[in-house]
Amino acid sequence: MSREWRRWLTLAELLAVAGAVIAALTLWNSWSERRAAAADKALAEAGEARARSRLDLAATVADRGDRLLLASGEHELAEIAVTLPRALGGARHRPAVPAIDAGWFRERLLRLTDGGPDEREGATPVLLVARYWDGEAAHTAAAVYDVTWTTEGRLLRGRSLVLTGLRLRDRAGTPAALERAWARTGL
């Protein structure tokens, strides 16, 4: 009888050790799942914050195509700087109201497109550097946008330039990216 008792005792000890091992593995699995879930949540929150802080500009045509008023649907614009390509003077403008004025480049662009048809459409790249607010945090974003335009013939005074819109070309806005974009316009 004592031999059987030892065998049962040994079996009981083995079952206790196996139970302890299973409990430890369950605890480790639960801990690692919580850690992975917390990391996934932090990554998702960072992605949402990045997407929320990204600046997307839109333009409204004003003054019969002489100006594009710039705005962001999600952020308050504090300041905007508009840089033109060197071929159009390369000037940097900081308007009081976020806008792009056709007068900044009208004459040079009409000269560059002279000799062809009076009615034309095209796009001119500009570098936009904006300071804006995302809640209480100030941010700066630079991007190359295309200012779309049309030219029209007039009876007495040559041709006119009408601004028609704005579209994003490159989120990595640098002066070099602006000049590369200008080189691709073919003007």
Buried (B, 14 or more C-beta within 10 A) or exposed (E): EEEEEEEEEEEEEEEEEEEEEEEEEEEEEEEEEEEEEEEEEEEEEEEEEEEEBBBEBBBEBBEEBBBBBBEBEEBEBEEBBBBBBEBBEEEEBEBEEBBBBBEBBBEBBBEBBEEEEEEBEBBBBBBBBBBBBBEEEEBEBBBBBBBBBBBEEEEEEEBBBBBBBBEBBBEEBEBEBBBBBBEEBEB
